[in-house]
Amino acid sequence: MLTSITEPLQPSHPSSLDLLIYSRSFCTMKATVICLLLLLQSKALIWFARSRAHIFSRRETRARKFLS
């Protein structure tokens, strides 16, 4: 079947299925980004807590040496 050159190959308005697929993939992408950010944030918090604990333990050791 031949189509004329003036007819567009795709419809100018997107179908509801295309919109559904697009919105689903967009939501999945957003969820993935949010999960990655939460993971990075938790890693950063763990690292920060460990570094602070390390600093406090060093201070505690110094205080023990000073007091003894």
KOLLUMPA-401175 format. One record per residue: residue number from 0; y negated, z negated, x negated of N, C-alpha, C, O in turn. Coordinates in nm, 2 decimals. Layout:
BEGIN
<drenlum nr="NUM" n_v="Y" n_w="Z" n_u="X" ca_v="Y" ca_w="Z" ca_u="X" c_v="Y" c_w="Z" c_u="X" o_v="Y" o_w="Z" o_u="X"/>
...
***
This chain:
BEGIN
<drenlum nr="0" n_v="0.12" n_w="0.00" n_u="-0.08" ca_v="0.00" ca_w="0.00" ca_u="0.00" c_v="-0.12" c_w="0.00" c_u="-0.09" o_v="-0.14" o_w="-0.08" o_u="-0.18"/>
<drenlum nr="1" n_v="-0.21" n_w="0.09" n_u="-0.06" ca_v="-0.33" ca_w="0.10" ca_u="-0.14" c_v="-0.45" c_w="0.03" c_u="-0.08" o_v="-0.47" o_w="0.04" o_u="0.05"/>
<drenlum nr="2" n_v="-0.53" n_w="-0.04" n_u="-0.16" ca_v="-0.65" ca_w="-0.10" ca_u="-0.10" c_v="-0.77" c_w="-0.03" c_u="-0.16" o_v="-0.76" o_w="0.02" o_u="-0.27"/>
<drenlum nr="3" n_v="-0.87" n_w="-0.03" n_u="-0.09" ca_v="-0.99" ca_w="0.04" ca_u="-0.13" c_v="-1.06" c_w="-0.05" c_u="-0.24" o_v="-1.04" o_w="-0.17" o_u="-0.25"/>
<drenlum nr="4" n_v="-1.15" n_w="0.01" n_u="-0.32" ca_v="-1.22" ca_w="-0.06" ca_u="-0.43" c_v="-1.31" c_w="-0.16" c_u="-0.37" o_v="-1.34" o_w="-0.26" o_u="-0.44"/>
<drenlum nr="5" n_v="-1.37" n_w="-0.13" n_u="-0.26" ca_v="-1.47" ca_w="-0.22" ca_u="-0.20" c_v="-1.41" c_w="-0.35" c_u="-0.15" o_v="-1.48" o_w="-0.45" o_u="-0.14"/>
<drenlum nr="6" n_v="-1.28" n_w="-0.36" n_u="-0.12" ca_v="-1.22" ca_w="-0.48" ca_u="-0.07" c_v="-1.20" c_w="-0.57" c_u="-0.19" o_v="-1.14" o_w="-0.53" o_u="-0.29"/>
<drenlum nr="7" n_v="-1.23" n_w="-0.70" n_u="-0.18" ca_v="-1.20" ca_w="-0.79" ca_u="-0.28" c_v="-1.05" c_w="-0.82" c_u="-0.29" o_v="-0.98" o_w="-0.82" o_u="-0.19"/>
<drenlum nr="8" n_v="-1.00" n_w="-0.84" n_u="-0.41" ca_v="-0.86" ca_w="-0.87" ca_u="-0.42" c_v="-0.82" c_w="-1.01" c_u="-0.37" o_v="-0.72" o_w="-1.03" o_u="-0.31"/>
<drenlum nr="9" n_v="-0.91" n_w="-1.10" n_u="-0.39" ca_v="-0.90" ca_w="-1.24" ca_u="-0.33" c_v="-1.00" c_w="-1.26" c_u="-0.23" o_v="-1.11" o_w="-1.21" o_u="-0.23"/>
<drenlum nr="10" n_v="-0.96" n_w="-1.35" n_u="-0.13" ca_v="-1.07" ca_w="-1.38" ca_u="-0.03" c_v="-1.18" c_w="-1.46" c_u="-0.09" o_v="-1.16" o_w="-1.54" o_u="-0.19"/>
<drenlum nr="11" n_v="-1.30" n_w="-1.44" n_u="-0.04" ca_v="-1.42" ca_w="-1.50" ca_u="-0.09" c_v="-1.42" c_w="-1.65" c_u="-0.07" o_v="-1.47" o_w="-1.73" o_u="-0.15"/>
<drenlum nr="12" n_v="-1.36" n_w="-1.70" n_u="0.04" ca_v="-1.35" ca_w="-1.84" ca_u="0.07" c_v="-1.21" c_w="-1.89" c_u="0.03" o_v="-1.11" o_w="-1.83" o_u="0.06"/>
<drenlum nr="13" n_v="-1.20" n_w="-2.01" n_u="-0.04" ca_v="-1.07" ca_w="-2.06" ca_u="-0.08" c_v="-0.99" c_w="-2.11" c_u="0.03" o_v="-1.05" o_w="-2.16" o_u="0.13"/>
<drenlum nr="14" n_v="-0.86" n_w="-2.09" n_u="0.03" ca_v="-0.78" ca_w="-2.14" ca_u="0.14" c_v="-0.76" c_w="-2.29" c_u="0.13" o_v="-0.79" o_w="-2.35" o_u="0.03"/>
<drenlum nr="15" n_v="-0.72" n_w="-2.34" n_u="0.24" ca_v="-0.70" ca_w="-2.49" ca_u="0.24" c_v="-0.59" c_w="-2.54" c_u="0.14" o_v="-0.60" o_w="-2.64" o_u="0.09"/>
<drenlum nr="16" n_v="-0.49" n_w="-2.45" n_u="0.12" ca_v="-0.39" ca_w="-2.49" ca_u="0.02" c_v="-0.44" c_w="-2.49" c_u="-0.12" o_v="-0.41" o_w="-2.58" o_u="-0.19"/>
<drenlum nr="17" n_v="-0.53" n_w="-2.40" n_u="-0.15" ca_v="-0.59" ca_w="-2.40" ca_u="-0.28" c_v="-0.68" c_w="-2.52" c_u="-0.30" o_v="-0.68" o_w="-2.59" o_u="-0.41"/>
<drenlum nr="18" n_v="-0.75" n_w="-2.56" n_u="-0.20" ca_v="-0.84" ca_w="-2.68" ca_u="-0.21" c_v="-0.75" c_w="-2.80" c_u="-0.22" o_v="-0.78" o_w="-2.90" o_u="-0.29"/>
<drenlum nr="19" n_v="-0.64" n_w="-2.81" n_u="-0.15" ca_v="-0.55" ca_w="-2.92" ca_u="-0.16" c_v="-0.49" c_w="-2.94" c_u="-0.30" o_v="-0.48" o_w="-3.05" o_u="-0.35"/>
<drenlum nr="20" n_v="-0.45" n_w="-2.83" n_u="-0.35" ca_v="-0.39" ca_w="-2.83" ca_u="-0.49" c_v="-0.50" c_w="-2.87" c_u="-0.59" o_v="-0.47" o_w="-2.95" o_u="-0.68"/>
<drenlum nr="21" n_v="-0.62" n_w="-2.82" n_u="-0.57" ca_v="-0.73" ca_w="-2.85" ca_u="-0.66" c_v="-0.76" c_w="-3.00" c_u="-0.65" o_v="-0.78" o_w="-3.07" o_u="-0.76"/>
<drenlum nr="22" n_v="-0.77" n_w="-3.05" n_u="-0.53" ca_v="-0.81" ca_w="-3.19" ca_u="-0.52" c_v="-0.70" c_w="-3.28" c_u="-0.57" o_v="-0.73" o_w="-3.39" o_u="-0.62"/>
<drenlum nr="23" n_v="-0.58" n_w="-3.24" n_u="-0.55" ca_v="-0.46" ca_w="-3.32" ca_u="-0.60" c_v="-0.47" c_w="-3.33" c_u="-0.75" o_v="-0.45" o_w="-3.43" o_u="-0.81"/>
<drenlum nr="24" n_v="-0.49" n_w="-3.21" n_u="-0.81" ca_v="-0.49" ca_w="-3.21" ca_u="-0.96" c_v="-0.61" c_w="-3.28" c_u="-1.01" o_v="-0.60" o_w="-3.35" o_u="-1.12"/>
<drenlum nr="25" n_v="-0.72" n_w="-3.28" n_u="-0.94" ca_v="-0.84" ca_w="-3.35" ca_u="-0.98" c_v="-0.82" c_w="-3.50" c_u="-0.97" o_v="-0.86" o_w="-3.57" o_u="-1.06"/>
<drenlum nr="26" n_v="-0.75" n_w="-3.54" n_u="-0.86" ca_v="-0.72" ca_w="-3.69" ca_u="-0.85" c_v="-0.63" c_w="-3.73" c_u="-0.96" o_v="-0.64" o_w="-3.84" o_u="-1.01"/>
<drenlum nr="27" n_v="-0.53" n_w="-3.65" n_u="-0.99" ca_v="-0.43" ca_w="-3.68" ca_u="-1.09" c_v="-0.50" c_w="-3.70" c_u="-1.22" o_v="-0.48" o_w="-3.79" o_u="-1.30"/>
<drenlum nr="28" n_v="-0.59" n_w="-3.60" n_u="-1.25" ca_v="-0.67" ca_w="-3.60" ca_u="-1.38" c_v="-0.75" c_w="-3.73" c_u="-1.38" o_v="-0.76" o_w="-3.80" o_u="-1.49"/>
<drenlum nr="29" n_v="-0.82" n_w="-3.76" n_u="-1.27" ca_v="-0.90" ca_w="-3.88" ca_u="-1.27" c_v="-0.82" c_w="-4.01" c_u="-1.29" o_v="-0.86" o_w="-4.10" o_u="-1.37"/>
<drenlum nr="30" n_v="-0.71" n_w="-4.01" n_u="-1.23" ca_v="-0.62" ca_w="-4.13" ca_u="-1.24" c_v="-0.57" c_w="-4.14" c_u="-1.39" o_v="-0.56" o_w="-4.25" o_u="-1.44"/>
<drenlum nr="31" n_v="-0.54" n_w="-4.03" n_u="-1.45" ca_v="-0.49" ca_w="-4.03" ca_u="-1.59" c_v="-0.60" c_w="-4.08" c_u="-1.68" o_v="-0.58" o_w="-4.16" o_u="-1.77"/>
<drenlum nr="32" n_v="-0.72" n_w="-4.03" n_u="-1.66" ca_v="-0.84" ca_w="-4.08" ca_u="-1.74" c_v="-0.86" c_w="-4.23" c_u="-1.72" o_v="-0.89" o_w="-4.30" o_u="-1.82"/>
<drenlum nr="33" n_v="-0.86" n_w="-4.27" n_u="-1.60" ca_v="-0.88" ca_w="-4.42" ca_u="-1.57" c_v="-0.77" c_w="-4.50" c_u="-1.64" o_v="-0.80" o_w="-4.60" o_u="-1.70"/>
<drenlum nr="34" n_v="-0.64" n_w="-4.46" n_u="-1.63" ca_v="-0.54" ca_w="-4.53" ca_u="-1.69" c_v="-0.55" c_w="-4.53" c_u="-1.84" o_v="-0.53" o_w="-4.64" o_u="-1.91"/>
<drenlum nr="35" n_v="-0.59" n_w="-4.42" n_u="-1.90" ca_v="-0.62" ca_w="-4.42" ca_u="-2.05" c_v="-0.73" c_w="-4.51" c_u="-2.09" o_v="-0.72" o_w="-4.58" o_u="-2.19"/>
<drenlum nr="36" n_v="-0.84" n_w="-4.51" n_u="-2.01" ca_v="-0.95" ca_w="-4.60" ca_u="-2.04" c_v="-0.91" c_w="-4.75" c_u="-2.03" o_v="-0.95" o_w="-4.83" o_u="-2.11"/>
<drenlum nr="37" n_v="-0.83" n_w="-4.78" n_u="-1.92" ca_v="-0.78" ca_w="-4.92" ca_u="-1.91" c_v="-0.69" c_w="-4.96" c_u="-2.02" o_v="-0.70" o_w="-5.07" o_u="-2.07"/>
<drenlum nr="38" n_v="-0.61" n_w="-4.87" n_u="-2.07" ca_v="-0.52" ca_w="-4.89" ca_u="-2.18" c_v="-0.60" c_w="-4.92" c_u="-2.31" o_v="-0.57" o_w="-5.01" o_u="-2.38"/>
<drenlum nr="39" n_v="-0.70" n_w="-4.83" n_u="-2.33" ca_v="-0.78" ca_w="-4.85" ca_u="-2.45" c_v="-0.86" c_w="-4.98" c_u="-2.44" o_v="-0.87" o_w="-5.05" o_u="-2.54"/>
<drenlum nr="40" n_v="-0.91" n_w="-5.01" n_u="-2.32" ca_v="-0.98" ca_w="-5.14" ca_u="-2.31" c_v="-0.89" c_w="-5.26" c_u="-2.33" o_v="-0.94" o_w="-5.35" o_u="-2.40"/>
<drenlum nr="41" n_v="-0.77" n_w="-5.26" n_u="-2.28" ca_v="-0.68" ca_w="-5.37" ca_u="-2.31" c_v="-0.65" c_w="-5.38" c_u="-2.45" o_v="-0.64" o_w="-5.49" o_u="-2.51"/>
<drenlum nr="42" n_v="-0.63" n_w="-5.26" n_u="-2.52" ca_v="-0.60" ca_w="-5.27" ca_u="-2.66" c_v="-0.72" c_w="-5.32" c_u="-2.74" o_v="-0.70" o_w="-5.40" o_u="-2.83"/>
<drenlum nr="43" n_v="-0.84" n_w="-5.28" n_u="-2.70" ca_v="-0.96" ca_w="-5.34" ca_u="-2.77" c_v="-0.97" c_w="-5.49" c_u="-2.74" o_v="-1.01" o_w="-5.56" o_u="-2.83"/>
<drenlum nr="44" n_v="-0.94" n_w="-5.53" n_u="-2.62" ca_v="-0.95" ca_w="-5.67" ca_u="-2.59" c_v="-0.85" c_w="-5.75" c_u="-2.67" o_v="-0.88" o_w="-5.86" o_u="-2.73"/>
<drenlum nr="45" n_v="-0.73" n_w="-5.70" n_u="-2.68" ca_v="-0.62" ca_w="-5.77" ca_u="-2.76" c_v="-0.67" c_w="-5.77" c_u="-2.91" o_v="-0.66" o_w="-5.88" o_u="-2.98"/>
<drenlum nr="46" n_v="-0.72" n_w="-5.66" n_u="-2.96" ca_v="-0.77" ca_w="-5.66" ca_u="-3.10" c_v="-0.88" c_w="-5.76" c_u="-3.12" o_v="-0.88" o_w="-5.83" o_u="-3.22"/>
<drenlum nr="47" n_v="-0.97" n_w="-5.76" n_u="-3.03" ca_v="-1.09" ca_w="-5.85" ca_u="-3.04" c_v="-1.04" c_w="-6.00" c_u="-3.03" o_v="-1.09" o_w="-6.08" o_u="-3.11"/>
<drenlum nr="48" n_v="-0.95" n_w="-6.03" n_u="-2.94" ca_v="-0.90" ca_w="-6.16" ca_u="-2.93" c_v="-0.83" c_w="-6.21" c_u="-3.06" o_v="-0.84" o_w="-6.32" o_u="-3.11"/>
<drenlum nr="49" n_v="-0.75" n_w="-6.11" n_u="-3.11" ca_v="-0.68" ca_w="-6.15" ca_u="-3.24" c_v="-0.77" c_w="-6.17" c_u="-3.35" o_v="-0.76" o_w="-6.26" o_u="-3.43"/>
<drenlum nr="50" n_v="-0.88" n_w="-6.08" n_u="-3.36" ca_v="-0.97" ca_w="-6.10" ca_u="-3.47" c_v="-1.05" c_w="-6.23" c_u="-3.46" o_v="-1.07" o_w="-6.30" o_u="-3.56"/>
<drenlum nr="51" n_v="-1.08" n_w="-6.27" n_u="-3.33" ca_v="-1.15" ca_w="-6.39" ca_u="-3.31" c_v="-1.06" c_w="-6.51" c_u="-3.34" o_v="-1.11" o_w="-6.61" o_u="-3.40"/>
<drenlum nr="52" n_v="-0.94" n_w="-6.50" n_u="-3.30" ca_v="-0.84" ca_w="-6.61" ca_u="-3.33" c_v="-0.82" c_w="-6.62" c_u="-3.48" o_v="-0.81" o_w="-6.73" o_u="-3.54"/>
<drenlum nr="53" n_v="-0.82" n_w="-6.51" n_u="-3.55" ca_v="-0.81" ca_w="-6.51" ca_u="-3.70" c_v="-0.93" c_w="-6.58" c_u="-3.76" o_v="-0.92" o_w="-6.66" o_u="-3.85"/>
<drenlum nr="54" n_v="-1.05" n_w="-6.55" n_u="-3.71" ca_v="-1.17" ca_w="-6.61" ca_u="-3.76" c_v="-1.17" c_w="-6.76" c_u="-3.74" o_v="-1.20" o_w="-6.84" o_u="-3.82"/>
<drenlum nr="55" n_v="-1.13" n_w="-6.80" n_u="-3.61" ca_v="-1.12" ca_w="-6.94" ca_u="-3.58" c_v="-1.02" c_w="-7.02" c_u="-3.66" o_v="-1.04" o_w="-7.13" o_u="-3.71"/>
<drenlum nr="56" n_v="-0.91" n_w="-6.95" n_u="-3.69" ca_v="-0.80" ca_w="-7.02" ca_u="-3.77" c_v="-0.85" c_w="-7.04" c_u="-3.91" o_v="-0.82" o_w="-7.14" o_u="-3.98"/>
<drenlum nr="57" n_v="-0.93" n_w="-6.94" n_u="-3.96" ca_v="-0.99" ca_w="-6.95" ca_u="-4.10" c_v="-1.09" c_w="-7.07" c_u="-4.10" o_v="-1.09" o_w="-7.15" o_u="-4.20"/>
<drenlum nr="58" n_v="-1.17" n_w="-7.08" n_u="-4.00" ca_v="-1.27" ca_w="-7.19" ca_u="-3.99" c_v="-1.20" c_w="-7.32" c_u="-3.99" o_v="-1.24" o_w="-7.42" o_u="-4.05"/>
<drenlum nr="59" n_v="-1.09" n_w="-7.33" n_u="-3.91" ca_v="-1.01" ca_w="-7.45" ca_u="-3.89" c_v="-0.95" c_w="-7.49" c_u="-4.03" o_v="-0.95" o_w="-7.61" o_u="-4.06"/>
<drenlum nr="60" n_v="-0.90" n_w="-7.39" n_u="-4.10" ca_v="-0.84" ca_w="-7.42" ca_u="-4.23" c_v="-0.95" c_w="-7.48" c_u="-4.33" o_v="-0.93" o_w="-7.57" o_u="-4.40"/>
<drenlum nr="61" n_v="-1.07" n_w="-7.41" n_u="-4.32" ca_v="-1.18" ca_w="-7.46" ca_u="-4.41" c_v="-1.22" c_w="-7.60" c_u="-4.37" o_v="-1.24" o_w="-7.69" o_u="-4.46"/>
<drenlum nr="62" n_v="-1.22" n_w="-7.63" n_u="-4.24" ca_v="-1.26" ca_w="-7.76" ca_u="-4.20" c_v="-1.16" c_w="-7.87" c_u="-4.24" o_v="-1.19" o_w="-7.98" o_u="-4.28"/>
<drenlum nr="63" n_v="-1.03" n_w="-7.83" n_u="-4.23" ca_v="-0.92" ca_w="-7.92" ca_u="-4.28" c_v="-0.94" c_w="-7.95" c_u="-4.43" o_v="-0.93" o_w="-8.07" o_u="-4.47"/>
<drenlum nr="64" n_v="-0.96" n_w="-7.85" n_u="-4.51" ca_v="-0.98" ca_w="-7.87" ca_u="-4.65" c_v="-1.10" c_w="-7.95" c_u="-4.68" o_v="-1.10" o_w="-8.04" o_u="-4.77"/>
<drenlum nr="65" n_v="-1.21" n_w="-7.93" n_u="-4.60" ca_v="-1.33" ca_w="-8.01" ca_u="-4.62" c_v="-1.31" c_w="-8.15" c_u="-4.59" o_v="-1.36" o_w="-8.24" o_u="-4.66"/>
<drenlum nr="66" n_v="-1.24" n_w="-8.18" n_u="-4.48" ca_v="-1.22" ca_w="-8.32" ca_u="-4.44" c_v="-1.12" c_w="-8.39" c_u="-4.52" o_v="-1.13" o_w="-8.52" o_u="-4.53"/>
<drenlum nr="67" n_v="-1.03" n_w="-8.32" n_u="-4.58" ca_v="-0.93" ca_w="-8.39" ca_u="-4.66" c_v="-0.97" c_w="-8.42" c_u="-4.80" o_v="-0.90" o_w="-8.48" o_u="-4.88"/>
***
